[in-house]
Amino acid sequence: MSAPQPIRKVRSAKTLIFWKRYTAVEFLLWSKSQSMSQKLQITLATQNEGKRRELSELAKHSQRPVEFFINPNAPDVDETGKTFQENAILKARLSPPLEKGHWVLAEDSGLIIEALSGQYDLQDFPGIYTNRWLTRERFDMLMSYWAELPSEARSFVMPMDRVTENGMTNTELCLGVLALMQGQKLRRARYCCAMALWDPEDGLKGIVEKSIELWVTESNSLKGQNGFGYDPIMHLYDPATGMIAQSTMAEMSMEEKNHLSHRGLAFKALTEKFINAWNA
């Protein structure tokens, strides 16, 4: 939209009032279009390049252009919050933007398994300790009790098999959960994601939390090469119908995951409520 033209010369006061109103509306529309076209630059509170690519793909559907950056010098932030939202805000507040003028986006996400509530004294297991509950000692003990573990499960390796701060891989986290779930008939779970948007000059701009319902696989195997975390042992689940998706989250395409995942839903909500509503 081009900039509105100056008020034209008119012959009567009535016509003048009309043109003033018309031009004011035209100016507001033009001003909004200019604002929406300005790119919002956001530094992510993570060193995970995979998450940057995932969010960049999600941002293609935003009304406002968004560009994400990673600050390679950002410090690790201790997740001392008691909820996903508290940790997301903490990471957003303490993670410096790559450049002045950037906002900071942080997220904290995890898994909650109903049947394992109270395991290792965690009310929501594993909850905010999703990547930290398993130690080498616990893993070795769980594997020693699990005599029926198929050999293909032991040899399974994810393409993005990250190592946690406790020195455990994502594959080992999955095996640990499967060991704890032996004999469990109730296998409902959910992925949760809290996202916080922080302006270093103005504080918290917005916080959202979304979740998706899951079902822990009933087989003793890990399937799929397109995910990370617990994706190879998680199926989408519809509580209303009791339907369980045949494929695991790790067998879904990236496009499907972006549309259905907890992180995708959280970013969509954050975009609709705060990013698209932002005035430059």
N, C-alpha and C positions, 0 to 999 in steps of 0.2 A: 504494500500500500504506500502510495506517495504522500508526502506531507500536504496537509490541507492548504488551500489557497487563501490569500487575504480576503476579508469581507468585501464584496462588490459594492459599488455605488448604487444606492437604491433611491426611489422617489418618495416613499412614504414611511412613516414611523412604524406602521404595521408590518410592512415588508422588511424593515430593518430588524425588528424583533425576530421575525422568522429566520432571517439569514444568520443572526447571532446564535440562535438555538441550533440551527443546522450545522454551523461551523463548529460549535462546541462539541456536539456529538461526534462529528467527523474527527476532531482533534483527539478526543478520548480513544476512539477506535484506532487511530494512527499511533497514538502513544502506547497503547497496549500491544500493538503489533511490533513496535520497535523493542519494547521490553521483552516480549516472548522470543524475539529472534536473537537476543544476546545470550551467548554461551555461558552456562554456569560451570565453573571449574571447581572440582571437588577432590581433595586429597583423601585417600582411603587409609583408615587406621589398621593397615595390615601390610605384610610383606608378601602376601600370597598373590602371585601374578594370575593364577587361575581365577580367583575371585574378581580381580580387576576386569578380566576378559568377560566373565559371566555378567557382571553389572553393566559393562559397556554394551553387551548384546541386549540386555533388558532396557537400557536407556534409549535404544533406537525407537521405542514406542512412546517416549515422553514428548509432550508438546514443546517443551523447551530443550534446546540442545544442551547436552551435558557431556563433559569430558572428565575422565577420572585419571588421577595420578597416584603414584606410590612414592612416599618419602623414604629413600633407602637409609636415611640416618635416624629414622624414628625409633625411639626406645621401646623395649617390650614393657607393656603395662600389666602389672599384677592384677588379676581378676579377683578382687576382694569383695565384690558385690554379692548379695544373697539371691539375686534374681537375674534373669537374662537382661532385663531392662536396665538394672543398676550397672551391670558390667558394660553394656553398650554405651551408656552415658559416660561412664568412667573412662573408657578407651577414647571416646570422641573428645572429651575435655583435655586429656593428657597427651594426645597425639598432635604434634605440631604440623601445621600445613606446610606443604612443599614450598609455596610462595605466598606472599602477602595478598590478601584478597580471596584466597581459597577458603571454602568451607571444608569441614571434615565430616566424613561419614564413617561411622563405626557400627559393627553388628556383633551380636553375641548369639550364638545358636547352639542347639543341642538336642539330645534325644531323651525322651521320658518313656519308660516301659512300665505299664501298670502292674504287671505281675511281680515285678522286682522291687516294688516300693518298700523301703526300709533296708534294702541290701547294703551292707557295709555302712549302716547307720545313715544312709541317705534317703530322706523322705521321698524325694523325686529322684529316682535312679535312672541313669546317672546324672541327669539334669545339668546343672552348671559345671559338673565335673565330667562331662561327656568325654573329654580327651585326657582326663587326669585320674580317673578312678582305678585304672589297671596298672599294676606294677609287675616287674618280672617275677617276683615271689608269688604273687597271686596267680599270675598266668600259669606258671609251672605247676602250681597246686591244682588248678582247674583242669589242666590237661592230663594230669596224672589220674584224676577221677573219671575222666571221660574216655572209656575204653572203646566206644563205638565211633570215634572220629575217623571219617573216611580219609584215605591217604591224599585224595585230590584236594580236600579242604586244607590240609596241612601245607600243600605245595602251591596253593592259590596265591597269586601276587597281583595287586592292583597296579595299573599304570601310574597312578598318582598315590603310591603307598607312602604317605608322609610318616615321619617319626615324631611322636609326641614328646613333651618335655620329660616324661618318665622313661623315654627310650623305647616305647612300644610303637609298633606299626599299626596302621589302620586295619590291616588284615588280622592282626592279633587281637585288636579290640572286638572285631566281629566274632572271632572264635571264642573269646571270653564270654560274650553275651550268649552265644549258642550253647555254651557249656552250662551257664546259669539257667537257661530256659529248658533244659532237659526235663521232660515230664510235665511241663506246663501246658494246660489246655487254653487258658486265657493268654492270648498273644498280642493284645492291642498295645499300640505304642503311638507316639507322635513326635514329629520334628517341630521344634519351636525356633523362631527367629525374631529377635528384637533388633531394630535399627534406630540409630540416633543420628540426627543431623545437627552439627554444631558450627556456629559462627564465632570465631575467636574474638571478635570485637563486640558481639551482642549475645553470646551465650547460646543456650539450647533453642534450636528452631523447631524441632519436632521429634517425637518418639512414637514408634508403632511396634506392634508385636502380632505376628501371625503364626499359625500352625497348620499342619496337615495330619490327617489320621493315617496310621500305618498298621501293618500286621507283620510280626516277626516270622520269617520263613519257617515252615514246619519241616523242612529238609535239613540235613546236616551239611549243607554245601553253600558255597558262596558263588553267585552268578552275576556276570556282567562286567564290562570293561569301561563303562562310560561314567562311572561315579567315583566318589571318594567317601571317606568316613564309613558309615554303616550301610551305605547304599546297596551293597551286594547281598544283604540279608533282609532287606525291607521291601515290602509290597504296599502299594496304595490300598487303602481300605475304606469302604463306605459303611459307616455304622447304621445308616438308615435301612439299607438293603442287605447288609451282611456280605456284600460282594467284595472279593479280594482279587486284585489285579494279578494276572498270570505272570507277568514279567516283574523283575525286581527293579528298584530305582536305578540300579547300575546298568540295566538292560535298555533303559529308555534313551531316546535321542536327547541331545542337548536342548533342542527346540521344545520337546515335550516337557522336560524338566523345568525349563525357564517359565513355562506356562503354568505348571502345577506345583512347583516346589514352594516350600515355606519361605525361602529367600526371595523367590520371584514374587510371591504374594505380598511380602513385607515391602519390597521395593516399589511395587505398584501402588500400595497404599501411601507410602511416603511421598511418591511422586505426585499423586492426585491431591494430597492434603497440603503439601508444603512446597515442593519444587515448582510445580506448575503455577502455584499461587504466589510465588516470590516476585516481588517488584524490584527491578534493578535500580 
